Amino acid sequence: MSGGEVAGILVAVFWAILVSFLAVALARLAQTLRATTRLVADVTEQAVPLLADASAAVRSAQTQLDRVDAIASDVQEVTSNASALSSTVASTFGGPLVKVAAFGYGVRRALGGGKDDLPAGKPRRTVIVGRTVSRREKRKPRGKRD
């Protein structure tokens, strides 16, 4: 055998080893692709029902929000009606009730004999130019000094 034949055999052996490594790598890549395909199919089978459930939940939430909106508008209408009723009642009965209360107070004062509405033991005080004088005290006339 000559040097060229030995070199050819070595190249052929290395080429066979390289091809076998590539064949093994391609076989493993094919297994990985099959597993990936199964995984994607399983995820798709599980994701479709989940998406359907999520869509139903969103539709249900929208329905509930519509109901809450209707309730809120009804509450706003009731509030405005109650406010209108309150102002109507105040304007209708407010003036006459104040007059009746004032009349009752006047009648009590008149029947009480001119008594003050102060509790017993506390004399009524009057402020005169910065000093307090009890009504029971005698005031000196302003023009005369001692």
C-alpha positions as CSV (number, residue, x, y, z in Angstrom):
1,M,0.0,0.0,0.0
2,S,1.2,3.3,-0.9
3,G,0.9,6.5,1.1
4,G,-2.0,7.7,-1.1
5,E,-4.0,4.5,-0.5
6,V,-3.5,4.8,3.3
7,A,-4.6,8.4,3.2
8,G,-7.7,7.5,1.2
9,I,-8.6,4.8,3.7
10,L,-8.2,7.2,6.7
11,V,-10.3,9.8,4.9
12,A,-13.0,7.1,4.2
13,V,-13.0,6.0,7.9
14,F,-13.2,9.6,9.2
15,W,-16.0,10.2,6.7
16,A,-17.9,7.2,7.9
17,I,-17.5,8.3,11.5
18,L,-18.7,11.8,10.6
19,V,-21.7,10.4,8.8
20,S,-22.6,8.1,11.7
21,F,-22.4,11.1,14.2
22,L,-24.6,13.2,11.9
23,A,-27.1,10.3,11.6
24,V,-27.3,9.9,15.4
25,A,-27.8,13.7,15.7
26,L,-30.5,13.7,13.1
27,A,-32.3,10.8,14.8
28,R,-32.3,12.6,18.1
29,L,-33.4,15.8,16.4
30,A,-36.3,13.8,14.9
31,Q,-37.3,12.5,18.4
32,T,-37.2,16.0,19.8
33,L,-39.4,17.3,17.0
34,R,-41.9,14.5,17.5
35,A,-42.0,15.2,21.3
36,T,-42.4,18.9,20.6
37,T,-45.3,18.2,18.2
38,R,-47.0,16.0,20.8
39,L,-46.5,18.8,23.4
40,V,-48.0,21.5,21.1
41,A,-51.0,19.2,20.4
42,D,-51.6,18.6,24.1
43,V,-51.3,22.3,24.9
44,T,-53.7,23.1,22.1
45,E,-56.2,20.5,23.4
46,Q,-56.0,22.1,26.9
47,A,-55.8,25.7,25.8
48,V,-58.9,25.7,23.7
49,P,-61.3,24.8,26.6
50,L,-59.4,27.3,28.8
51,L,-59.9,30.0,26.3
52,A,-63.6,29.1,26.0
53,D,-64.0,29.3,29.8
54,A,-62.1,32.6,29.9
55,S,-64.4,34.0,27.2
56,A,-67.5,32.9,29.2
57,A,-66.1,34.5,32.3
58,V,-65.6,37.7,30.5
59,R,-69.1,37.7,29.1
60,S,-70.5,37.0,32.6
61,A,-68.5,39.8,34.1
62,Q,-69.8,42.1,31.4
63,T,-73.4,41.1,32.2
64,Q,-72.8,41.7,35.9
65,L,-71.2,45.1,35.1
66,D,-74.3,46.0,33.1
67,R,-76.5,45.1,36.0
68,V,-74.4,47.2,38.4
69,D,-74.5,50.1,36.0
70,A,-78.3,49.8,35.9
71,I,-78.5,49.6,39.7
72,A,-76.2,52.7,40.1
73,S,-78.4,54.7,37.7
74,D,-81.5,53.7,39.7
75,V,-79.8,54.7,43.0
76,Q,-78.9,58.0,41.4
77,E,-82.5,58.6,40.4
78,V,-83.8,57.6,43.9
79,T,-81.3,60.0,45.4
80,S,-82.4,62.9,43.2
81,N,-86.0,62.1,44.0
82,A,-85.3,62.0,47.7
83,S,-83.5,65.4,47.5
84,A,-86.5,66.9,45.6
85,L,-88.9,65.5,48.2
86,S,-86.8,66.8,51.1
87,S,-86.7,70.3,49.6
88,T,-90.4,70.2,48.9
89,V,-91.2,69.1,52.5
90,A,-88.8,71.7,53.9
91,S,-90.4,74.5,51.8
92,T,-94.0,73.3,52.5
93,F,-93.8,72.7,56.3
94,G,-90.7,74.7,57.2
95,G,-92.2,78.1,57.3
96,P,-95.4,77.2,59.2
97,L,-93.5,75.1,61.7
98,V,-91.2,78.0,62.5
99,K,-94.2,80.2,63.0
100,V,-95.9,77.6,65.3
101,A,-92.7,77.2,67.3
102,A,-92.4,81.0,67.6
103,F,-96.0,81.3,68.7
104,G,-95.6,78.5,71.3
105,Y,-92.5,80.3,72.6
106,G,-94.4,83.5,72.9
107,V,-97.3,81.8,74.6
108,R,-94.9,80.2,77.1
109,R,-93.3,83.6,77.8
110,A,-96.6,85.3,78.2
111,L,-98.0,82.6,80.6
112,G,-94.8,82.4,82.5
113,G,-95.3,85.8,84.0
114,G,-92.3,87.4,82.4
115,K,-89.8,85.0,84.0
116,D,-86.5,84.6,82.3
117,D,-85.7,81.2,80.8
118,L,-82.5,81.0,82.9
119,P,-81.8,78.2,85.3
120,A,-82.1,79.0,89.0
121,G,-79.0,80.2,90.6
122,K,-77.4,81.8,87.5
123,P,-78.1,85.5,87.3
124,R,-78.4,87.1,83.9
125,R,-75.5,89.4,83.0
126,T,-75.3,92.4,80.9
127,V,-72.1,93.7,79.3
128,I,-71.5,97.4,79.5
129,V,-68.5,98.9,77.9
130,G,-66.2,96.0,78.6
131,R,-67.4,95.1,82.1
132,T,-70.1,92.6,83.2
133,V,-72.9,93.8,85.5
134,S,-75.5,91.5,87.0
135,R,-79.1,92.7,86.5
136,R,-79.7,92.4,90.2
137,E,-77.1,95.0,90.9
138,K,-78.1,98.6,90.8
139,R,-76.4,100.6,88.2
140,K,-75.2,104.0,88.8
141,P,-76.4,106.7,86.4
142,R,-73.8,107.7,83.9
143,G,-73.9,111.4,84.5
144,K,-73.3,111.3,88.3
145,R,-70.0,110.2,89.8
146,D,-69.1,109.8,93.5
